[in-house]
Amino acid sequence: MPYESSYELVAEYRLEKNPDVLDYNRCKLNIPYVLNGVSHRYIPDFVVEFTNKRVILEVKPKKFINTEKNISKFSAAREYCAQNGFIFEVWTEKELGLKKIPKD
Protein backbone atom coordinates (compact mmCIF):
# COMPACT_ATOMS: atom_id res chain seq x y z
CA MET A 1 0.00 0.00 0.00
CA PRO A 2 1.41 3.44 -0.80
CA TYR A 3 2.46 5.65 2.08
CA GLU A 4 3.15 9.36 2.35
CA SER A 5 5.59 9.37 5.26
CA SER A 6 7.85 7.12 7.27
CA TYR A 7 5.29 7.34 10.09
CA GLU A 8 2.62 5.91 7.80
CA LEU A 9 4.97 3.12 6.77
CA VAL A 10 5.47 2.19 10.43
CA ALA A 11 1.69 2.38 11.00
CA GLU A 12 1.09 -0.01 8.09
CA TYR A 13 3.63 -2.42 9.55
CA ARG A 14 1.90 -2.23 12.97
CA LEU A 15 -1.51 -2.79 11.37
CA GLU A 16 -0.23 -5.78 9.36
CA LYS A 17 1.20 -7.41 12.50
CA ASN A 18 -1.80 -6.75 14.76
CA PRO A 19 -3.99 -9.89 15.01
CA ASP A 20 -7.01 -7.73 15.96
CA VAL A 21 -6.94 -5.92 12.60
CA LEU A 22 -9.39 -7.48 10.18
CA ASP A 23 -8.78 -4.99 7.35
CA TYR A 24 -7.41 -1.54 6.65
CA ASN A 25 -7.23 0.78 3.66
CA ARG A 26 -6.28 4.29 2.70
CA CYS A 27 -9.09 6.57 3.77
CA LYS A 28 -11.20 8.01 0.96
CA LEU A 29 -13.46 10.13 3.15
CA ASN A 30 -13.61 13.88 2.69
CA ILE A 31 -14.54 15.33 6.06
CA PRO A 32 -15.54 19.01 5.88
CA TYR A 33 -14.08 21.42 8.43
CA VAL A 34 -13.85 25.18 8.83
CA LEU A 35 -10.67 27.09 9.62
CA ASN A 36 -10.73 30.87 10.00
CA GLY A 37 -14.14 31.02 8.36
CA VAL A 38 -13.04 29.09 5.26
CA SER A 39 -14.40 25.64 4.38
CA HIS A 40 -11.88 22.85 3.74
CA ARG A 41 -11.86 19.07 3.27
CA TYR A 42 -9.84 16.69 5.43
CA ILE A 43 -8.83 13.21 4.24
CA PRO A 44 -7.52 11.08 7.15
CA ASP A 45 -4.85 8.45 6.52
CA PHE A 46 -6.56 5.10 7.14
CA VAL A 47 -9.85 3.35 7.82
CA VAL A 48 -9.23 0.33 10.05
CA GLU A 49 -11.58 -2.51 10.94
CA PHE A 50 -10.51 -4.09 14.22
CA THR A 51 -12.26 -7.09 15.75
CA ASN A 52 -14.02 -4.79 18.23
CA LYS A 53 -14.10 -1.32 16.64
CA ARG A 54 -13.99 0.70 13.42
CA VAL A 55 -11.36 3.42 13.40
CA ILE A 56 -10.56 6.45 11.30
CA LEU A 57 -6.82 6.77 11.82
CA GLU A 58 -4.50 9.73 11.39
CA VAL A 59 -0.74 9.26 11.70
CA LYS A 60 1.07 12.43 12.70
CA PRO A 61 4.24 13.52 14.52
CA LYS A 62 3.36 14.74 18.01
CA LYS A 63 4.83 18.18 17.33
CA PHE A 64 2.07 18.84 14.75
CA ILE A 65 -0.92 17.68 16.81
CA ASN A 66 -1.81 21.01 18.43
CA THR A 67 -1.66 23.29 15.41
CA GLU A 68 -4.80 25.32 14.78
CA LYS A 69 -5.35 23.50 11.47
CA ASN A 70 -5.07 20.02 12.97
CA ILE A 71 -7.24 20.90 15.96
CA SER A 72 -9.98 21.94 13.50
CA LYS A 73 -9.51 18.84 11.32
CA PHE A 74 -9.47 16.44 14.26
CA SER A 75 -12.55 18.04 15.83
CA ALA A 76 -14.48 17.58 12.58
CA ALA A 77 -13.22 13.99 12.31
CA ARG A 78 -14.35 13.19 15.87
CA GLU A 79 -17.80 14.59 15.11
CA TYR A 80 -17.99 12.57 11.87
CA CYS A 81 -16.92 9.42 13.69
CA ALA A 82 -19.47 9.89 16.48
CA GLN A 83 -22.24 10.22 13.90
CA ASN A 84 -21.10 7.26 11.78
CA GLY A 85 -20.05 4.54 14.21
CA PHE A 86 -16.30 5.07 14.07
CA ILE A 87 -13.66 6.00 16.62
CA PHE A 88 -11.11 8.65 15.65
CA GLU A 89 -7.51 7.96 16.66
CA VAL A 90 -4.28 9.84 16.11
CA TRP A 91 -1.11 7.77 16.27
CA THR A 92 2.09 9.62 17.11
CA GLU A 93 5.57 8.39 17.96
CA LYS A 94 4.18 6.94 21.20
CA GLU A 95 1.54 4.71 19.55
CA LEU A 96 3.97 3.72 16.80
CA GLY A 97 6.64 2.73 19.31
CA LEU A 98 9.21 5.12 17.88
CA LYS A 99 12.04 6.26 20.10
CA LYS A 100 13.83 8.22 17.44
CA ILE A 101 11.91 10.43 15.05
CA PRO A 102 12.30 9.21 11.45
CA LYS A 103 13.19 11.74 8.76
CA ASP A 104 10.68 12.13 5.94
MARTORLO-768574 format. One record per residue: x, y, z of N, C-alpha, C, CB in turn; residue number from 1; residue in one letter. Coordinates in steps of 0.05 Angstrom, whole numbers, plus 5000, padded with zeros to 4 digits. Glycine has a CB too. Example, Ala and Ser with C-alpha at 12.3 -4.5 7.8 and 13.67 -1.06 7.14 Angstrom:
(ketor (5264; 4886; 5156); (5246; 4910; 5156); (5264; 4934; 5156); (5226; 4911; 5181); 1; A)
(ketor (5257; 4955; 5142); (5273; 4979; 5143); (5258; 5001; 5157); (5282; 4988; 5114); 2; S)
***
This chain:
(ketor (5017; 4977; 5000); (5000; 5000; 5000); (5018; 5025; 5000); (4981; 5000; 5024); 1; M)
(ketor (5012; 5045; 4984); (5028; 5069; 4984); (5027; 5084; 5011); (5020; 5087; 4961); 2; P)
(ketor (5048; 5097; 5017); (5049; 5113; 5042); (5061; 5140; 5035); (5065; 5098; 5064); 3; Y)
(ketor (5054; 5160; 5052); (5063; 5187; 5047); (5085; 5196; 5066); (5040; 5206; 5049); 4; E)
(ketor (5091; 5180; 5086); (5112; 5187; 5105); (5123; 5162; 5118); (5101; 5207; 5127); 5; S)
(ketor (5146; 5165; 5131); (5157; 5142; 5145); (5139; 5134; 5169); (5185; 5149; 5156); 6; S)
(ketor (5125; 5153; 5180); (5106; 5147; 5202); (5084; 5129; 5191); (5094; 5173; 5214); 7; Y)
(ketor (5073; 5135; 5168); (5052; 5118; 5156); (5063; 5090; 5150); (5041; 5131; 5131); 8; E)
(ketor (5087; 5088; 5141); (5099; 5062; 5135); (5100; 5046; 5161); (5128; 5066; 5123); 9; L)
(ketor (5109; 5058; 5183); (5109; 5044; 5209); (5081; 5036; 5217); (5123; 5062; 5231); 10; V)
(ketor (5062; 5054; 5213); (5034; 5048; 5220); (5024; 5024; 5204); (5016; 5072; 5215); 11; A)
(ketor (5030; 5023; 5178); (5022; 5000; 5162); (5034; 4974; 5172); (5030; 5004; 5132); 12; E)
(ketor (5059; 4975; 5180); (5073; 4952; 5191); (5058; 4943; 5217); (5102; 4958; 5197); 13; Y)
(ketor (5052; 4962; 5234); (5038; 4955; 5259); (5010; 4943; 5254); (5035; 4981; 5277); 14; R)
(ketor (4996; 4954; 5234); (4970; 4944; 5227); (4972; 4916; 5216); (4956; 4963; 5207); 15; L)
(ketor (4991; 4911; 5199); (4995; 4884; 5187); (5001; 4863; 5209); (5018; 4885; 5167); 16; E)
(ketor (5016; 4871; 5229); (5024; 4852; 5250); (5004; 4849; 5272); (5050; 4861; 5262); 17; K)
(ketor (4984; 4866; 5273); (4964; 4865; 5295); (4942; 4844; 5289); (4951; 4893; 5299); 18; N)
(ketor (4940; 4823; 5306); (4920; 4802; 5300); (4891; 4812; 5303); (4925; 4779; 5318); 19; P)
(ketor (4887; 4835; 5316); (4860; 4845; 5319); (4851; 4862; 5295); (4859; 4862; 5344); 20; D)
(ketor (4868; 4867; 5276); (4861; 4882; 5252); (4850; 4862; 5231); (4886; 4897; 5241); 21; V)
(ketor (4825; 4867; 5224); (4812; 4850; 5204); (4818; 4861; 5176); (4782; 4849; 5208); 22; L)
(ketor (4819; 4888; 5173); (4824; 4900; 5147); (4831; 4930; 5151); (4800; 4897; 5128); 23; D)
(ketor (4847; 4940; 5133); (4852; 4969; 5133); (4857; 4978; 5105); (4876; 4976; 5152); 24; Y)
(ketor (4851; 5004; 5099); (4855; 5016; 5073); (4861; 5045; 5076); (4831; 5011; 5055); 25; N)
(ketor (4872; 5057; 5055); (4874; 5086; 5054); (4846; 5098; 5056); (4889; 5096; 5028); 26; R)
(ketor (4844; 5119; 5071); (4818; 5131; 5075); (4811; 5148; 5050); (4819; 5150; 5101); 27; C)
(ketor (4786; 5145; 5042); (4776; 5160; 5019); (4755; 5181; 5027); (4764; 5141; 4998); 28; K)
(ketor (4751; 5183; 5053); (4731; 5203; 5063); (4741; 5231; 5060); (4724; 5197; 5092); 29; L)
(ketor (4722; 5249; 5054); (4728; 5278; 5054); (4711; 5290; 5076); (4721; 5291; 5026); 30; N)
(ketor (4724; 5296; 5098); (4709; 5307; 5121); (4711; 5337; 5120); (4721; 5295; 5148); 31; I)
(ketor (4688; 5351; 5118); (4689; 5380; 5118); (4697; 5392; 5145); (4662; 5392; 5108); 32; P)
(ketor (4712; 5413; 5144); (4718; 5428; 5169); (4722; 5458; 5161); (4744; 5417; 5183); 33; Y)
(ketor (4720; 5475; 5181); (4723; 5504; 5177); (4747; 5514; 5193); (4697; 5519; 5184); 34; V)
(ketor (4763; 5529; 5179); (4787; 5542; 5192); (4787; 5571; 5185); (4813; 5528; 5184); 35; L)
(ketor (4786; 5588; 5205); (4785; 5617; 5200); (4763; 5626; 5181); (4813; 5627; 5189); 36; N)
(ketor (4740; 5613; 5184); (4717; 5620; 5167); (4717; 5609; 5139); (4715; 5650; 5166); 37; G)
(ketor (4737; 5593; 5132); (4739; 5582; 5105); (4735; 5552; 5106); (4767; 5588; 5093); 38; V)
(ketor (4718; 5541; 5089); (4712; 5513; 5088); (4735; 5498; 5074); (4686; 5507; 5073); 39; S)
(ketor (4741; 5475; 5085); (4762; 5457; 5075); (4753; 5428; 5076); (4789; 5460; 5091); 40; H)
(ketor (4768; 5410; 5064); (4763; 5381; 5065); (4787; 5368; 5077); (4756; 5370; 5037); 41; R)
(ketor (4782; 5349; 5095); (4803; 5334; 5109); (4801; 5304; 5101); (4802; 5337; 5139); 42; Y)
(ketor (4823; 5293; 5092); (4823; 5264; 5085); (4843; 5251; 5104); (4832; 5260; 5055); 43; I)
(ketor (4832; 5236; 5124); (4850; 5222; 5143); (4866; 5200; 5128); (4833; 5208; 5166); 44; P)
(ketor (4885; 5188; 5143); (4903; 5169; 5130); (4891; 5141; 5125); (4927; 5166; 5148); 45; D)
(ketor (4878; 5129; 5145); (4869; 5102; 5143); (4841; 5098; 5154); (4888; 5083; 5156); 46; F)
(ketor (4827; 5078; 5144); (4803; 5067; 5156); (4811; 5039; 5165); (4778; 5067; 5137); 47; V)
(ketor (4807; 5032; 5190); (4815; 5007; 5201); (4792; 4992; 5214); (4838; 5010; 5222); 48; V)
(ketor (4789; 4967; 5207); (4768; 4950; 5219); (4782; 4931; 5238); (4752; 4934; 5197); 49; E)
(ketor (4779; 4936; 5264); (4790; 4918; 5284); (4768; 4898; 5291); (4799; 4934; 5310); 50; F)
(ketor (4775; 4878; 5307); (4755; 4858; 5315); (4733; 4871; 5332); (4768; 4836; 5330); 51; T)
(ketor (4739; 4892; 5346); (4720; 4904; 5365); (4713; 4934; 5360); (4730; 4901; 5392); 52; N)
(ketor (4724; 4945; 5338); (4718; 4974; 5333); (4726; 4981; 5304); (4733; 4992; 5353); 53; K)
(ketor (4713; 5003; 5295); (4720; 5014; 5268); (4733; 5041; 5274); (4695; 5017; 5249); 54; R)
(ketor (4756; 5045; 5261); (4773; 5068; 5268); (4780; 5084; 5243); (4798; 5060; 5282); 55; V)
(ketor (4777; 5111; 5245); (4789; 5129; 5226); (4815; 5137; 5239); (4770; 5154; 5219); 56; I)
(ketor (4837; 5132; 5225); (4864; 5135; 5236); (4880; 5157; 5222); (4878; 5109; 5236); 57; L)
(ketor (4891; 5175; 5237); (4910; 5195; 5228); (4937; 5188; 5240); (4901; 5224; 5235); 58; E)
(ketor (4958; 5190; 5225); (4985; 5185; 5234); (5000; 5212; 5232); (5000; 5162; 5218); 59; V)
(ketor (5010; 5222; 5254); (5021; 5249; 5254); (5043; 5251; 5275); (4999; 5269; 5259); 60; K)
(ketor (5065; 5264; 5269); (5085; 5270; 5290); (5072; 5287; 5312); (5110; 5285; 5279); 61; P)
(ketor (5079; 5281; 5337); (5067; 5295; 5360); (5070; 5325; 5358); (5080; 5285; 5386); 62; K)
(ketor (5092; 5335; 5348); (5097; 5364; 5347); (5076; 5378; 5329); (5125; 5369; 5336); 63; K)
(ketor (5061; 5364; 5312); (5041; 5377; 5295); (5013; 5374; 5305); (5043; 5365; 5268); 64; F)
(ketor (5009; 5360; 5327); (4982; 5354; 5336); (4966; 5379; 5344); (4983; 5335; 5360); 65; I)
(ketor (4978; 5397; 5357); (4964; 5420; 5369); (4965; 5445; 5352); (4975; 5426; 5395); 66; N)
(ketor (4969; 5442; 5326); (4967; 5466; 5308); (4937; 5473; 5305); (4981; 5460; 5281); 67; T)
(ketor (4932; 5498; 5299); (4904; 5506; 5296); (4890; 5490; 5273); (4903; 5536; 5289); 68; E)
(ketor (4904; 5485; 5252); (4893; 5470; 5229); (4886; 5442; 5238); (4913; 5469; 5206); 69; K)
(ketor (4904; 5428; 5251); (4899; 5400; 5259); (4878; 5399; 5281); (4924; 5387; 5269); 70; N)
(ketor (4876; 5418; 5299); (4855; 5418; 5319); (4828; 5420; 5305); (4859; 5442; 5339); 71; I)
(ketor (4826; 5436; 5285); (4800; 5439; 5270); (4794; 5413; 5255); (4802; 5462; 5250); 72; S)
(ketor (4814; 5402; 5242); (4810; 5377; 5226); (4802; 5354; 5245); (4835; 5369; 5211); 73; K)
(ketor (4816; 5351; 5267); (4811; 5329; 5285); (4783; 5332; 5299); (4833; 5327; 5306); 74; F)
(ketor (4775; 5356; 5305); (4749; 5361; 5317); (4727; 5352; 5297); (4746; 5391; 5324); 75; S)
(ketor (4730; 5360; 5272); (4710; 5352; 5252); (4710; 5321; 5248); (4717; 5365; 5225); 76; A)
(ketor (4734; 5309; 5249); (4736; 5280; 5246); (4722; 5266; 5270); (4765; 5271; 5244); 77; A)
(ketor (4726; 5276; 5294); (4713; 5264; 5317); (4682; 5266; 5315); (4723; 5278; 5343); 78; R)
(ketor (4673; 5288; 5306); (4644; 5292; 5302); (4634; 5272; 5281); (4638; 5321; 5294); 79; E)
(ketor (4648; 5270; 5259); (4640; 5251; 5237); (4639; 5223; 5248); (4660; 5253; 5214); 80; Y)
(ketor (4660; 5216; 5263); (4662; 5188; 5274); (4639; 5183; 5293); (4688; 5184; 5288); 81; C)
(ketor (4632; 5201; 5310); (4611; 5198; 5330); (4584; 5194; 5316); (4609; 5222; 5348); 82; A)
(ketor (4580; 5207; 5293); (4555; 5204; 5278); (4554; 5180; 5260); (4551; 5229; 5261); 83; Q)
(ketor (4577; 5167; 5255); (4578; 5145; 5236); (4590; 5119; 5246); (4594; 5154; 5212); 84; N)
(ketor (4591; 5116; 5273); (4599; 5091; 5284); (4629; 5084; 5283); (4584; 5069; 5271); 85; G)
(ketor (4645; 5105; 5281); (4674; 5101; 5281); (4686; 5113; 5307); (4687; 5115; 5257); 86; F)
(ketor (4711; 5107; 5312); (4727; 5120; 5332); (4749; 5134; 5317); (4738; 5099; 5354); 87; I)
(ketor (4756; 5159; 5325); (4778; 5173; 5313); (4802; 5170; 5331); (4771; 5203; 5309); 88; F)
(ketor (4825; 5162; 5319); (4850; 5159; 5333); (4872; 5173; 5318); (4857; 5130; 5337); 89; E)
(ketor (4890; 5185; 5333); (4914; 5197; 5322); (4938; 5181; 5334); (4917; 5228; 5329); 90; V)
(ketor (4954; 5170; 5317); (4978; 5155; 5325); (5002; 5173; 5321); (4981; 5129; 5310); 91; W)
(ketor (5017; 5177; 5343); (5042; 5192; 5342); (5065; 5173; 5347); (5041; 5216; 5364); 92; T)
(ketor (5088; 5184; 5353); (5111; 5168; 5359); (5105; 5148; 5382); (5135; 5186; 5367); 93; E)
(ketor (5090; 5156; 5401); (5084; 5139; 5424); (5069; 5114; 5415); (5067; 5154; 5445); 94; K)
(ketor (5047; 5117; 5400); (5031; 5094; 5391); (5046; 5077; 5371); (5005; 5104; 5379); 95; E)
(ketor (5064; 5089; 5356); (5079; 5074; 5336); (5104; 5061; 5348); (5088; 5093; 5314); 96; L)
(ketor (5110; 5067; 5373); (5133; 5055; 5386); (5159; 5065; 5377); (5132; 5025; 5382); 97; G)
(ketor (5159; 5090; 5368); (5184; 5102; 5358); (5199; 5117; 5380); (5178; 5122; 5335); 98; L)
(ketor (5224; 5111; 5382); (5241; 5125; 5402); (5255; 5148; 5389); (5261; 5106; 5415); 99; K)
(ketor (5263; 5144; 5364); (5277; 5164; 5349); (5258; 5173; 5326); (5304; 5154; 5338); 100; K)
(ketor (5256; 5199; 5322); (5238; 5209; 5301); (5250; 5203; 5274); (5233; 5239; 5305); 101; I)
(ketor (5236; 5189; 5256); (5246; 5184; 5229); (5246; 5210; 5212); (5230; 5163; 5215); 102; P)
(ketor (5263; 5212; 5193); (5264; 5235; 5175); (5248; 5228; 5151); (5293; 5243; 5168); 103; K)
(ketor (5230; 5246; 5143); (5214; 5243; 5119); (5228; 5253; 5094); (5186; 5256; 5122); 104; D)
***
